[in-house]
Amino acid sequence: MTHSTYETLRHLADSWGLAAMLVMWLALGLWPFRPGARHRNENAANIIFKDENDGE
């Protein structure tokens, strides 16, 4: 019995695709919490309070 291309791709998406999406979700979810991101996160959080005339 031979598998069609569709069945092969479907199996790949069901197994490795789910694993890849989980890894991507974890990486993107944890990215803001990395040690070097504090300065950028603080700037992004406070940018709404800056005035046009404020120096940076």
Secondary structure, 3 states (H helix, E strand, C coil): CCCCHHHHHHHHHHHHHHHHHHHHHHHHHHHHHCHHHHHHHHHHHHHHHCCCCCCC
